[in-house]
């Protein structure tokens, strides 16, 4: 599955959430870390599968 | 009598800040960028002393004439962004009286800055913007795919 990053920017407070599709294991945290540097107001959203991929790297990110 | 307020921001990249300000209607030529902080000018064409007893200064300045042109109303002070030497972030030094540079105005600049910063960060990670971001219910979605 193709890797996709969906970012939702909230114009009320300039905060944003990051939603990842198609990522596996450490790829998720690398992307989140890159965007965390953008703003201290970053809100992180992981799909349930993100937690699973941390436990089992063989599973799909979505 | 007019006054300034000082507002801490997360702005660190002066190019992104300038682009965010241009999105607010200013021309690139309206935005002064200085390596050393320069005086902010207020009523009577004198340096103001509202947030600094030694005189208000800033590294990024939009002079009041340009602010008036874009705001479409009379304003008395320059807009300034002063860089913190320790953190590298800018504080916005804004006049309160004209009703133009309100907290809502600064939030719009912050949103413009954040959007550009997100796109730049994604590009550095090897992703490209795959949609035409539009604001819906005060939220903007940015979709990135691997370039």
N, CA and C atoms of all chains as a GROMACS GRO file, in nm:
protein
  627
    1UNK      N    1   0.084  -0.120   0.000
    1UNK     CA    2   0.000   0.000   0.000
    1UNK      C    3   0.088   0.126   0.000
    2UNK      N    4   0.048   0.224  -0.079
    2UNK     CA    5   0.128   0.347  -0.089
    2UNK      C    6   0.124   0.424   0.043
    3UNK      N    7   0.237   0.483   0.075
    3UNK     CA    8   0.243   0.563   0.197
    3UNK      C    9   0.174   0.697   0.173
    4UNK      N   10   0.092   0.736   0.269
    4UNK     CA   11   0.018   0.861   0.256
    4UNK      C   12   0.014   0.931   0.392
    5UNK      N   13   0.034   1.061   0.388
    5UNK     CA   14   0.027   1.141   0.511
    5UNK      C   15  -0.087   1.240   0.495
    6UNK      N   16  -0.183   1.235   0.587
    6UNK     CA   17  -0.291   1.334   0.585
    6UNK      C   18  -0.275   1.423   0.709
    7UNK      N   19  -0.262   1.552   0.684
    7UNK     CA   20  -0.248   1.646   0.794
    7UNK      C   21  -0.369   1.738   0.796
    8UNK      N   22  -0.431   1.748   0.911
    8UNK     CA   23  -0.546   1.837   0.926
    8UNK      C   24  -0.504   1.955   1.012
    9UNK      N   25  -0.507   2.072   0.950
    9UNK     CA   26  -0.466   2.195   1.016
    9UNK      C   27  -0.589   2.266   1.071
   10UNK      N   28  -0.589   2.288   1.201
   10UNK     CA   29  -0.701   2.354   1.267
   10UNK      C   30  -0.675   2.505   1.268
   11UNK      N   31  -0.759   2.580   1.197
   11UNK     CA   32  -0.735   2.724   1.183
   11UNK      C   33  -0.772   2.803   1.309
   12UNK      N   34  -0.835   2.737   1.405
   12UNK     CA   35  -0.872   2.809   1.528
   12UNK      C   36  -0.752   2.831   1.618
   13UNK      N   37  -0.653   2.739   1.609
   13UNK     CA   38  -0.537   2.754   1.696
   13UNK      C   39  -0.405   2.717   1.628
   14UNK      N   40  -0.410   2.697   1.496
   14UNK     CA   41  -0.290   2.664   1.416
   14UNK      C   42  -0.227   2.531   1.458
   15UNK      N   43  -0.303   2.447   1.529
   15UNK     CA   44  -0.252   2.314   1.564
   15UNK      C   45  -0.287   2.219   1.449
   16UNK      N   46  -0.227   2.103   1.451
   16UNK     CA   47  -0.258   2.009   1.344
   16UNK      C   48  -0.245   1.866   1.393
   17UNK      N   49  -0.313   1.777   1.322
   17UNK     CA   50  -0.301   1.634   1.353
   17UNK      C   51  -0.243   1.563   1.232
   18UNK      N   52  -0.173   1.456   1.257
   18UNK     CA   53  -0.108   1.379   1.150
   18UNK      C   54  -0.168   1.240   1.147
   19UNK      N   55  -0.212   1.199   1.030
   19UNK     CA   56  -0.274   1.068   1.013
   19UNK      C   57  -0.196   0.992   0.905
   20UNK      N   58  -0.141   0.878   0.939
   20UNK     CA   59  -0.054   0.804   0.847
   20UNK      C   60  -0.123   0.679   0.793
   21UNK      N   61  -0.104   0.652   0.666
   21UNK     CA   62  -0.157   0.531   0.604
   21UNK      C   63  -0.043   0.460   0.530
   22UNK      N   64  -0.037   0.328   0.548
   22UNK     CA   65   0.060   0.249   0.472
   22UNK      C   66   0.200   0.247   0.532
   23UNK      N   67   0.212   0.296   0.654
   23UNK     CA   68   0.344   0.297   0.718
   23UNK      C   69   0.362   0.172   0.804
   24UNK      N   70   0.484   0.134   0.821
   24UNK     CA   71   0.514   0.015   0.901
   24UNK      C   72   0.618   0.051   1.006
   25UNK      N   73   0.596   0.003   1.125
   25UNK     CA   74   0.696   0.012   1.230
   25UNK      C   75   0.754   0.150   1.250
   26UNK      N   76   0.886   0.158   1.242
   26UNK     CA   77   0.956   0.281   1.277
   26UNK      C   78   0.926   0.396   1.181
   27UNK      N   79   0.880   0.364   1.059
   27UNK     CA   80   0.848   0.469   0.964
   27UNK      C   81   0.749   0.568   1.019
   28UNK      N   82   0.652   0.517   1.097
   28UNK     CA   83   0.552   0.605   1.157
   28UNK      C   84   0.618   0.707   1.249
   29UNK      N   85   0.700   0.658   1.341
   29UNK     CA   86   0.758   0.748   1.440
   29UNK      C   87   0.854   0.847   1.375
   30UNK      N   88   0.922   0.804   1.268
   30UNK     CA   89   1.014   0.896   1.199
   30UNK      C   90   0.937   1.014   1.140
   31UNK      N   91   0.822   0.984   1.078
   31UNK     CA   92   0.742   1.091   1.018
   31UNK      C   93   0.684   1.181   1.126
   32UNK      N   94   0.630   1.120   1.230
   32UNK     CA   95   0.572   1.199   1.339
   32UNK      C   96   0.678   1.290   1.400
   33UNK      N   97   0.798   1.237   1.416
   33UNK     CA   98   0.906   1.316   1.476
   33UNK      C   99   0.940   1.436   1.386
   34UNK      N  100   0.942   1.413   1.255
   34UNK     CA  101   0.973   1.522   1.162
   34UNK      C  102   0.870   1.634   1.174
   35UNK      N  103   0.743   1.596   1.185
   35UNK     CA  104   0.639   1.698   1.193
   35UNK      C  105   0.629   1.758   1.332
   36UNK      N  106   0.671   1.684   1.433
   36UNK     CA  107   0.666   1.738   1.570
   36UNK      C  108   0.753   1.861   1.583
   37UNK      N  109   0.859   1.868   1.501
   37UNK     CA  110   0.947   1.984   1.505
   37UNK      C  111   0.880   2.109   1.448
   38UNK      N  112   0.771   2.089   1.373
   38UNK     CA  113   0.704   2.203   1.311
   38UNK      C  114   0.637   2.290   1.416
   39UNK      N  115   0.578   2.228   1.515
   39UNK     CA  116   0.505   2.305   1.614
   39UNK      C  117   0.496   2.229   1.744
   40UNK      N  118   0.504   2.302   1.853
   40UNK     CA  119   0.485   2.238   1.983
   40UNK      C  120   0.339   2.206   2.006
   41UNK      N  121   0.254   2.260   1.921
   41UNK     CA  122   0.111   2.237   1.939
   41UNK      C  123   0.064   2.112   1.865
   42UNK      N  124   0.158   2.037   1.812
   42UNK     CA  125   0.122   1.919   1.734
   42UNK      C  126   0.038   1.821   1.814
   43UNK      N  127  -0.069   1.776   1.752
   43UNK     CA  128  -0.147   1.670   1.811
   43UNK      C  129  -0.122   1.546   1.726
   44UNK      N  130  -0.098   1.436   1.787
   44UNK     CA  131  -0.068   1.315   1.712
   44UNK      C  132  -0.189   1.221   1.712
   45UNK      N  133  -0.221   1.170   1.596
   45UNK     CA  134  -0.327   1.071   1.585
   45UNK      C  135  -0.270   0.949   1.516
   46UNK      N  136  -0.277   0.836   1.581
   46UNK     CA  137  -0.232   0.713   1.518
   46UNK      C  138  -0.354   0.625   1.494
   47UNK      N  139  -0.358   0.562   1.378
   47UNK     CA  140  -0.460   0.460   1.358
   47UNK      C  141  -0.429   0.345   1.454
   48UNK      N  142  -0.531   0.266   1.489
   48UNK     CA  143  -0.506   0.154   1.579
   48UNK      C  144  -0.396   0.062   1.527
   49UNK      N  145  -0.388   0.052   1.396
   49UNK     CA  146  -0.288  -0.038   1.338
   49UNK      C  147  -0.145   0.005   1.369
   50UNK      N  148  -0.127   0.138   1.397
   50UNK     CA  149   0.007   0.187   1.429
   50UNK      C  150   0.063   0.114   1.550
   51UNK      N  151  -0.024   0.099   1.653
   51UNK     CA  152   0.020   0.030   1.774
   51UNK      C  153   0.052  -0.116   1.744
   52UNK      N  154  -0.031  -0.175   1.657
   52UNK     CA  155  -0.008  -0.315   1.623
   52UNK      C  156   0.124  -0.332   1.549
   53UNK      N  157   0.153  -0.238   1.460
   53UNK     CA  158   0.277  -0.253   1.383
   53UNK      C  159   0.399  -0.240   1.473
   54UNK      N  160   0.381  -0.167   1.584
   54UNK     CA  161   0.492  -0.159   1.678
   54UNK      C  162   0.519  -0.294   1.744
   55UNK      N  163   0.412  -0.374   1.755
   55UNK     CA  164   0.426  -0.504   1.818
   55UNK      C  165   0.464  -0.610   1.716
   56UNK      N  166   0.412  -0.595   1.594
   56UNK     CA  167   0.435  -0.696   1.491
   56UNK      C  168   0.468  -0.626   1.361
   57UNK      N  169   0.592  -0.620   1.327
   57UNK     CA  170   0.636  -0.543   1.210
   57UNK      C  171   0.592  -0.605   1.079
   58UNK      N  172   0.541  -0.729   1.082
   58UNK     CA  173   0.499  -0.794   0.959
   58UNK      C  174   0.361  -0.747   0.914
   59UNK      N  175   0.288  -0.680   1.001
   59UNK     CA  176   0.151  -0.642   0.966
   59UNK      C  177   0.147  -0.510   0.891
   60UNK      N  178   0.041  -0.495   0.814
   60UNK     CA  179   0.026  -0.374   0.734
   60UNK      C  180  -0.003  -0.255   0.824
   61UNK      N  181   0.030  -0.135   0.774
   61UNK     CA  182   0.002  -0.012   0.848
   61UNK      C  183  -0.144   0.027   0.840
   62UNK      N  184  -0.222  -0.036   0.759
   62UNK     CA  185  -0.365  -0.003   0.753
   62UNK      C  186  -0.447  -0.127   0.731
   63UNK      N  187  -0.267   5.848   2.200
   63UNK     CA  188  -0.179   5.748   2.262
   63UNK      C  189  -0.213   5.610   2.205
   64UNK      N  190  -0.113   5.542   2.153
   64UNK     CA  191  -0.136   5.408   2.101
   64UNK      C  192  -0.046   5.312   2.179
   65UNK      N  193  -0.064   5.185   2.154
   65UNK     CA  194   0.014   5.089   2.231
   65UNK      C  195   0.042   4.963   2.151
   66UNK      N  196   0.143   4.892   2.197
   66UNK     CA  197   0.183   4.765   2.137
   66UNK      C  198   0.151   4.652   2.234
   67UNK      N  199   0.141   4.534   2.181
   67UNK     CA  200   0.144   4.415   2.265
   67UNK      C  201   0.250   4.323   2.208
   68UNK      N  202   0.312   4.243   2.295
   68UNK     CA  203   0.414   4.150   2.251
   68UNK      C  204   0.357   4.008   2.262
   69UNK      N  205   0.371   3.932   2.155
   69UNK     CA  206   0.310   3.800   2.149
   69UNK      C  207   0.414   3.698   2.107
   70UNK      N  208   0.439   3.600   2.193
   70UNK     CA  209   0.534   3.493   2.159
   70UNK      C  210   0.474   3.407   2.048
   71UNK      N  211   0.557   3.368   1.952
   71UNK     CA  212   0.510   3.280   1.845
   71UNK      C  213   0.606   3.162   1.832
   72UNK      N  214   0.571   3.069   1.743
   72UNK     CA  215   0.658   2.955   1.713
   72UNK      C  216   0.737   2.980   1.585
   73UNK      N  217   0.727   3.101   1.529
   73UNK     CA  218   0.794   3.130   1.402
   73UNK      C  219   0.946   3.127   1.421
   74UNK      N  220   1.012   3.050   1.335
   74UNK     CA  221   1.159   3.044   1.341
   74UNK      C  222   1.222   3.073   1.205
   75UNK      N  223   1.148   3.041   1.099
   75UNK     CA  224   1.201   3.052   0.963
   75UNK      C  225   1.154   3.184   0.903
   76UNK      N  226   1.249   3.276   0.881
   76UNK     CA  227   1.210   3.410   0.837
   76UNK      C  228   1.148   3.408   0.696
   77UNK      N  229   1.193   3.314   0.612
   77UNK     CA  230   1.134   3.306   0.477
   77UNK      C  231   0.988   3.263   0.484
   78UNK      N  232   0.959   3.166   0.570
   78UNK     CA  233   0.820   3.123   0.586
   78UNK      C  234   0.735   3.234   0.647
   79UNK      N  235   0.795   3.308   0.741
   79UNK     CA  236   0.723   3.419   0.802
   79UNK      C  237   0.688   3.525   0.697
   80UNK      N  238   0.785   3.558   0.613
   80UNK     CA  239   0.760   3.658   0.507
   80UNK      C  240   0.651   3.609   0.411
   81UNK      N  241   0.656   3.481   0.376
   81UNK     CA  242   0.554   3.426   0.286
   81UNK      C  243   0.416   3.430   0.353
   82UNK      N  244   0.413   3.400   0.484
   82UNK     CA  245   0.286   3.404   0.557
   82UNK      C  246   0.231   3.547   0.561
   83UNK      N  247   0.320   3.645   0.574
   83UNK     CA  248   0.277   3.786   0.577
   83UNK      C  249   0.229   3.831   0.439
   84UNK      N  250   0.296   3.781   0.335
   84UNK     CA  251   0.250   3.815   0.198
   84UNK      C  252   0.111   3.760   0.174
   85UNK      N  253   0.083   3.644   0.232
   85UNK     CA  254  -0.050   3.585   0.217
   85UNK      C  255  -0.157   3.673   0.284
   86UNK      N  256  -0.111   3.760   0.377
   86UNK     CA  257  -0.204   3.853   0.444
   86UNK      C  258  -0.227   3.979   0.361
   87UNK      N  259  -0.159   3.990   0.246
   87UNK     CA  260  -0.182   4.103   0.157
   87UNK      C  261  -0.065   4.196   0.140
   88UNK      N  262   0.044   4.172   0.212
   88UNK     CA  263   0.160   4.260   0.198
   88UNK      C  264   0.246   4.218   0.079
   89UNK      N  265   0.312   4.316   0.020
   89UNK     CA  266   0.409   4.287  -0.085
   89UNK      C  267   0.541   4.248  -0.022
   90UNK      N  268   0.622   4.174  -0.097
   90UNK     CA  269   0.755   4.137  -0.046
   90UNK      C  270   0.834   4.263  -0.011
   91UNK      N  271   0.814   4.369  -0.091
   91UNK     CA  272   0.889   4.493  -0.067
   91UNK      C  273   0.841   4.568   0.057
   92UNK      N  274   0.724   4.530   0.110
   92UNK     CA  275   0.674   4.592   0.233
   92UNK      C  276   0.745   4.539   0.357
   93UNK      N  277   0.812   4.424   0.341
   93UNK     CA  278   0.865   4.353   0.459
   93UNK      C  279   1.016   4.374   0.469
   94UNK      N  280   1.056   4.446   0.572
   94UNK     CA  281   1.199   4.469   0.597
   94UNK      C  282   1.254   4.354   0.682
   95UNK      N  283   1.369   4.302   0.641
   95UNK     CA  284   1.436   4.198   0.719
   95UNK      C  285   1.573   4.251   0.760
   96UNK      N  286   1.600   4.252   0.889
   96UNK     CA  287   1.725   4.309   0.939
   96UNK      C  288   1.800   4.206   1.023
   97UNK      N  289   1.930   4.200   1.006
   97UNK     CA  290   2.009   4.111   1.091
   97UNK      C  291   2.021   4.167   1.232
   98UNK      N  292   2.022   4.300   1.242
   98UNK     CA  293   2.019   4.366   1.373
   98UNK      C  294   1.883   4.431   1.389
   99UNK      N  295   1.824   4.416   1.508
   99UNK     CA  296   1.691   4.472   1.532
   99UNK      C  297   1.692   4.624   1.511
  100UNK      N  298   1.589   4.673   1.444
  100UNK     CA  299   1.578   4.815   1.412
  100UNK      C  300   1.458   4.877   1.484
  101UNK      N  301   1.460   5.010   1.502
  101UNK     CA  302   1.352   5.075   1.578
  101UNK      C  303   1.215   5.060   1.513
  102UNK      N  304   1.115   5.043   1.600
  102UNK     CA  305   0.976   5.048   1.555
  102UNK      C  306   0.926   5.191   1.577
  103UNK      N  307   0.858   5.242   1.476
  103UNK     CA  308   0.818   5.382   1.478
  103UNK      C  309   0.668   5.392   1.502
  104UNK      N  310   0.631   5.489   1.587
  104UNK     CA  311   0.491   5.510   1.618
  104UNK      C  312   0.446   5.651   1.592
  105UNK      N  313   0.356   5.696   1.675
  105UNK     CA  314   0.297   5.829   1.660
  105UNK      C  315   0.406   5.936   1.659
  106UNK      N  316   0.391   6.033   1.570
  106UNK     CA  317   0.488   6.142   1.562
  106UNK      C  318   0.620   6.099   1.502
  107UNK      N  319   0.620   5.983   1.435
  107UNK     CA  320   0.741   5.929   1.373
  107UNK      C  321   0.855   5.913   1.473
  108UNK      N  322   0.820   5.880   1.596
  108UNK     CA  323   0.921   5.856   1.698
  108UNK      C  324   0.925   5.708   1.734
  109UNK      N  325   1.044   5.661   1.778
  109UNK     CA  326   1.056   5.523   1.823
  109UNK      C  327   0.967   5.502   1.946
  110UNK      N  328   0.898   5.391   1.947
  110UNK     CA  329   0.810   5.363   2.060
  110UNK      C  330   0.887   5.295   2.173
  111UNK      N  331   0.829   5.297   2.290
  111UNK     CA  332   0.891   5.237   2.409
  111UNK      C  333   0.786   5.158   2.487
  112UNK      N  334   0.705   5.084   2.418
  112UNK     CA  335   0.595   5.016   2.485
  112UNK      C  336   0.635   4.882   2.547
  113UNK      N  337   0.717   4.804   2.476
  113UNK     CA  338   0.755   4.674   2.529
  113UNK      C  339   0.902   4.670   2.571
  114UNK      N  340   0.974   4.778   2.540
  114UNK     CA  341   1.117   4.784   2.577
  114UNK      C  342   1.147   4.929   2.617
  115UNK      N  343   1.189   4.946   2.741
  115UNK     CA  344   1.213   5.082   2.791
  115UNK      C  345   1.327   5.150   2.716
  116UNK      N  346   1.414   5.070   2.653
  116UNK     CA  347   1.523   5.128   2.574
  116UNK      C  348   1.480   5.162   2.431
  117UNK      N  349   1.357   5.131   2.400
  117UNK     CA  350   1.306   5.156   2.264
  117UNK      C  351   1.270   5.025   2.197
  118UNK      N  352   1.150   5.020   2.138
  118UNK     CA  353   1.104   4.898   2.073
  118UNK      C  354   1.179   4.875   1.943
  119UNK      N  355   1.222   4.752   1.923
  119UNK     CA  356   1.295   4.717   1.801
  119UNK      C  357   1.245   4.581   1.749
  120UNK      N  358   1.276   4.553   1.623
  120UNK     CA  359   1.238   4.424   1.566
  120UNK      C  360   1.330   4.392   1.448
  121UNK      N  361   1.335   4.262   1.416
  121UNK     CA  362   1.418   4.216   1.303
  121UNK      C  363   1.339   4.211   1.172
  122UNK      N  364   1.210   4.187   1.183
  122UNK     CA  365   1.122   4.188   1.066
  122UNK      C  366   1.018   4.297   1.090
  123UNK      N  367   1.012   4.392   0.998
  123UNK     CA  368   0.928   4.510   1.021
  123UNK      C  369   0.843   4.540   0.898
  124UNK      N  370   0.716   4.570   0.924
  124UNK     CA  371   0.629   4.626   0.819
  124UNK      C  372   0.593   4.766   0.867
  125UNK      N  373   0.633   4.865   0.789
  125UNK     CA  374   0.611   5.004   0.829
  125UNK      C  375   0.462   5.039   0.821
  126UNK      N  376   0.426   5.138   0.900
  126UNK     CA  377   0.283   5.168   0.918
  126UNK      C  378   0.214   5.209   0.788
  127UNK      N  379   0.288   5.272   0.695
  127UNK     CA  380   0.226   5.312   0.568
  127UNK      C  381   0.176   5.189   0.492
  128UNK      N  382   0.257   5.083   0.492
  128UNK     CA  383   0.216   4.959   0.425
  128UNK      C  384   0.101   4.892   0.500
  129UNK      N  385   0.106   4.900   0.633
  129UNK     CA  386  -0.002   4.841   0.713
  129UNK      C  387  -0.133   4.914   0.682
  130UNK      N  388  -0.125   5.047   0.674
  130UNK     CA  389  -0.245   5.126   0.643
  130UNK      C  390  -0.304   5.089   0.507
  131UNK      N  391  -0.213   5.071   0.408
  131UNK     CA  392  -0.259   5.037   0.274
  131UNK      C  393  -0.335   4.905   0.273
  132UNK      N  394  -0.278   4.805   0.342
  132UNK     CA  395  -0.340   4.672   0.343
  132UNK      C  396  -0.463   4.670   0.434
  133UNK      N  397  -0.454   4.738   0.548
  133UNK     CA  398  -0.565   4.737   0.644
  133UNK      C  399  -0.683   4.820   0.594
  134UNK      N  400  -0.653   4.921   0.511
  134UNK     CA  401  -0.760   5.009   0.464
  134UNK      C  402  -0.812   5.098   0.575
  135UNK      N  403  -0.728   5.123   0.673
  135UNK     CA  404  -0.767   5.210   0.783
  135UNK      C  405  -0.642   5.276   0.841
  136UNK      N  406  -0.664   5.378   0.925
  136UNK     CA  407  -0.551   5.449   0.983
  136UNK      C  408  -0.487   5.363   1.093
  137UNK      N  409  -0.356   5.353   1.088
  137UNK     CA  410  -0.283   5.287   1.197
  137UNK      C  411  -0.168   5.379   1.239
  138UNK      N  412  -0.120   5.358   1.358
  138UNK     CA  413  -0.023   5.453   1.414
  138UNK      C  414   0.116   5.393   1.433
  139UNK      N  415   0.126   5.261   1.422
  139UNK     CA  416   0.254   5.197   1.454
  139UNK      C  417   0.295   5.094   1.350
  140UNK      N  418   0.425   5.070   1.345
  140UNK     CA  419   0.477   4.961   1.262
  140UNK      C  420   0.440   4.826   1.323
  141UNK      N  421   0.441   4.722   1.240
  141UNK     CA  422   0.432   4.584   1.288
  141UNK      C  423   0.575   4.531   1.296
  142UNK      N  424   0.608   4.463   1.406
  142UNK     CA  425   0.743   4.409   1.419
  142UNK      C  426   0.744   4.265   1.465
  143UNK      N  427   0.846   4.193   1.423
  143UNK     CA  428   0.871   4.057   1.474
  143UNK      C  429   1.016   4.056   1.521
  144UNK      N  430   1.032   4.031   1.651
  144UNK     CA  431   1.166   4.036   1.709
  144UNK      C  432   1.216   3.895   1.741
  145UNK      N  433   1.336   3.865   1.693
  145UNK     CA  434   1.393   3.730   1.712
  145UNK      C  435   1.456   3.718   1.850
  146UNK      N  436   1.423   3.609   1.919
  146UNK     CA  437   1.485   3.581   2.048
  146UNK      C  438   1.620   3.516   2.022
  147UNK      N  439   1.725   3.575   2.076
  147UNK     CA  440   1.860   3.525   2.046
  147UNK      C  441   1.882   3.383   2.096
  148UNK      N  442   1.813   3.344   2.203
  148UNK     CA  443   1.833   3.211   2.261
  148UNK      C  444   1.754   3.104   2.187
  149UNK      N  445   1.627   3.130   2.164
  149UNK     CA  446   1.540   3.026   2.105
  149UNK      C  447   1.530   3.036   1.953
  150UNK      N  448   1.560   3.152   1.898
  150UNK     CA  449   1.546   3.172   1.754
  150UNK      C  450   1.403   3.198   1.710
  151UNK      N  451   1.310   3.199   1.805
  151UNK     CA  452   1.170   3.225   1.770
  151UNK      C  453   1.144   3.376   1.771
  152UNK      N  454   1.038   3.416   1.700
  152UNK     CA  455   1.004   3.558   1.689
  152UNK      C  456   0.887   3.592   1.779
  153UNK      N  457   0.895   3.708   1.842
  153UNK     CA  458   0.781   3.765   1.912
  153UNK      C  459   0.718   3.869   1.821
  154UNK      N  460   0.586   3.864   1.809
  154UNK     CA  461   0.516   3.964   1.729
  154UNK      C  462   0.488   4.084   1.816
  155UNK      N  463   0.529   4.201   1.769
  155UNK     CA  464   0.503   4.324   1.843
  155UNK      C  465   0.400   4.402   1.761
  156UNK      N  466   0.279   4.405   1.814
  156UNK     CA  467   0.164   4.452   1.736
  156UNK      C  468   0.093   4.566   1.807
  157UNK      N  469   0.044   4.659   1.729
  157UNK     CA  470  -0.034   4.766   1.789
  157UNK      C  471  -0.177   4.716   1.814
  158UNK      N  472  -0.236   4.767   1.920
  158UNK     CA  473  -0.370   4.721   1.958
  158UNK      C  474  -0.479   4.815   1.908
  159UNK      N  475  -0.446   4.941   1.888
  159UNK     CA  476  -0.550   5.042   1.876
  159UNK      C  477  -0.627   5.043   1.745
  160UNK      N  478  -0.561   5.011   1.635
  160UNK     CA  479  -0.630   5.026   1.507
  160UNK      C  480  -0.737   4.920   1.487
  161UNK      N  481  -0.728   4.811   1.562
  161UNK     CA  482  -0.825   4.703   1.544
  161UNK      C  483  -0.789   4.613   1.428
  162UNK      N  484  -0.672   4.636   1.367
  162UNK     CA  485  -0.631   4.551   1.254
  162UNK      C  486  -0.549   4.432   1.301
  163UNK      N  487  -0.442   4.459   1.374
  163UNK     CA  488  -0.354   4.350   1.418
  163UNK      C  489  -0.407   4.290   1.549
  164UNK      N  490  -0.518   4.224   1.536
  164UNK     CA  491  -0.583   4.160   1.651
  164UNK      C  492  -0.522   4.022   1.674
  165UNK      N  493  -0.556   3.955   1.785
  165UNK     CA  494  -0.513   3.816   1.802
  165UNK      C  495  -0.559   3.728   1.685
  166UNK      N  496  -0.676   3.759   1.629
  166UNK     CA  497  -0.725   3.683   1.513
  166UNK      C  498  -0.634   3.701   1.392
  167UNK      N  499  -0.581   3.820   1.374
  167UNK     CA  500  -0.488   3.848   1.264
  167UNK      C  501  -0.362   3.765   1.282
  168UNK      N  502  -0.309   3.763   1.404
  168UNK     CA  503  -0.186   3.687   1.429
  168UNK      C  504  -0.211   3.537   1.412
  169UNK      N  505  -0.333   3.492   1.446
  169UNK     CA  506  -0.365   3.351   1.428
  169UNK      C  507  -0.366   3.315   1.279
  170UNK      N  508  -0.417   3.408   1.196
  170UNK     CA  509  -0.416   3.383   1.050
  170UNK      C  510  -0.272   3.372   1.000
  171UNK      N  511  -0.186   3.459   1.049
  171UNK     CA  512  -0.044   3.451   1.011
  171UNK      C  513   0.013   3.316   1.057
  172UNK      N  514  -0.024   3.274   1.177
  172UNK     CA  515   0.025   3.146   1.231
  172UNK      C  516  -0.021   3.028   1.146
  173UNK      N  517  -0.146   3.033   1.102
  173UNK     CA  518  -0.200   2.925   1.017
  173UNK      C  519  -0.127   2.924   0.882
  174UNK      N  520  -0.107   3.042   0.824
  174UNK     CA  521  -0.034   3.050   0.697
  174UNK      C  522   0.107   2.994   0.713
  175UNK      N  523   0.171   3.031   0.823
  175UNK     CA  524   0.307   2.986   0.851
  175UNK      C  525   0.309   2.834   0.868
  176UNK      N  526   0.216   2.783   0.949
  176UNK     CA  527   0.211   2.638   0.976
  176UNK      C  528   0.190   2.560   0.847
  177UNK      N  529   0.099   2.608   0.763
  177UNK     CA  530   0.070   2.537   0.636
  177UNK      C  531   0.195   2.528   0.550
  178UNK      N  532   0.264   2.638   0.538
  178UNK     CA  533   0.387   2.638   0.455
  178UNK      C  534   0.496   2.554   0.520
  179UNK      N  535   0.504   2.558   0.651
  179UNK     CA  536   0.605   2.480   0.723
  179UNK      C  537   0.578   2.330   0.707
  180UNK      N  538   0.451   2.291   0.711
  180UNK     CA  539   0.414   2.150   0.695
  180UNK      C  540   0.451   2.102   0.555
  181UNK      N  541   0.420   2.183   0.455
  181UNK     CA  542   0.451   2.145   0.317
  181UNK      C  543   0.603   2.132   0.299
  182UNK      N  544   0.676   2.228   0.354
  182UNK     CA  545   0.823   2.225   0.344
  182UNK      C  546   0.880   2.102   0.414
  183UNK      N  547   0.827   2.071   0.532
  183UNK     CA  548   0.875   1.955   0.608
  183UNK      C  549   0.846   1.826   0.532
  184UNK      N  550   0.726   1.815   0.474
  184UNK     CA  551   0.690   1.695   0.399
  184UNK      C  552   0.782   1.680   0.277
  185UNK      N  553   0.809   1.790   0.211
  185UNK     CA  554   0.897   1.784   0.092
  185UNK      C  555   1.037   1.738   0.131
  186UNK      N  556   1.085   1.784   0.246
  186UNK     CA  557   1.217   1.741   0.293
  186UNK      C  558   1.219   1.591   0.324
  187UNK      N  559   1.102   1.536   0.358
  187UNK     CA  560   1.092   1.393   0.387
  187UNK      C  561   1.067   1.311   0.260
  188UNK      N  562   1.060   1.379   0.146
  188UNK     CA  563   1.041   1.308   0.019
  188UNK      C  564   0.896   1.291  -0.022
  189UNK      N  565   0.808   1.375   0.032
  189UNK     CA  566   0.666   1.366  -0.003
  189UNK      C  567   0.626   1.490  -0.082
  190UNK      N  568   0.522   1.473  -0.163
  190UNK     CA  569   0.470   1.588  -0.238
  190UNK      C  570   0.323   1.608  -0.204
  191UNK      N  571   0.280   1.732  -0.213
  191UNK     CA  572   0.140   1.765  -0.186
  191UNK      C  573   0.054   1.708  -0.298
  192UNK      N  574  -0.048   1.630  -0.261
  192UNK     CA  575  -0.128   1.560  -0.361
  192UNK      C  576  -0.270   1.614  -0.372
  193UNK      N  577  -0.301   1.719  -0.299
  193UNK     CA  578  -0.435   1.778  -0.312
  193UNK      C  579  -0.424   1.930  -0.317
  194UNK      N  580  -0.537   1.993  -0.341
  194UNK     CA  581  -0.543   2.139  -0.340
  194UNK      C  582  -0.609   2.180  -0.208
  195UNK      N  583  -0.528   2.215  -0.108
  195UNK     CA  584  -0.584   2.237   0.025
  195UNK      C  585  -0.688   2.349   0.028
  196UNK      N  586  -0.804   2.318   0.083
  196UNK     CA  587  -0.909   2.418   0.097
  196UNK      C  588  -0.961   2.416   0.240
  197UNK      N  589  -1.001   2.532   0.286
  197UNK     CA  590  -1.053   2.542   0.421
  197UNK      C  591  -1.200   2.501   0.424
  198UNK      N  592  -1.231   2.403   0.508
  198UNK     CA  593  -1.370   2.361   0.528
  198UNK      C  594  -1.394   2.357   0.678
  199UNK      N  595  -1.493   2.434   0.723
  199UNK     CA  596  -1.524   2.441   0.867
  199UNK      C  597  -1.399   2.472   0.950
  200UNK      N  598  -1.322   2.568   0.902
  200UNK     CA  599  -1.201   2.613   0.973
  200UNK      C  600  -1.095   2.505   0.987
  201UNK      N  601  -1.101   2.405   0.902
  201UNK     CA  602  -0.996   2.303   0.900
  201UNK      C  603  -0.948   2.285   0.756
  202UNK      N  604  -0.817   2.267   0.741
  202UNK     CA  605  -0.759   2.247   0.609
  202UNK      C  606  -0.687   2.113   0.607
  203UNK      N  607  -0.720   2.031   0.508
  203UNK     CA  608  -0.653   1.902   0.496
  203UNK      C  609  -0.542   1.910   0.392
  204UNK      N  610  -0.425   1.859   0.430
  204UNK     CA  611  -0.310   1.851   0.339
  204UNK      C  612  -0.279   1.703   0.320
  205UNK      N  613  -0.280   1.659   0.196
  205UNK     CA  614  -0.255   1.518   0.167
  205UNK      C  615  -0.121   1.505   0.096
  206UNK      N  616  -0.034   1.420   0.152
  206UNK     CA  617   0.100   1.402   0.093
  206UNK      C  618   0.119   1.257   0.053
  207UNK      N  619   0.182   1.236  -0.061
  207UNK     CA  620   0.221   1.102  -0.105
  207UNK      C  621   0.370   1.104  -0.136
  208UNK      N  622   0.427   0.984  -0.138
  208UNK     CA  623   0.571   0.973  -0.166
  208UNK      C  624   0.599   1.026  -0.307
  209UNK      N  625   0.697   1.115  -0.317
  209UNK     CA  626   0.727   1.176  -0.448
  209UNK      C  627   0.792   1.074  -0.540
   0.00000   0.00000   0.00000
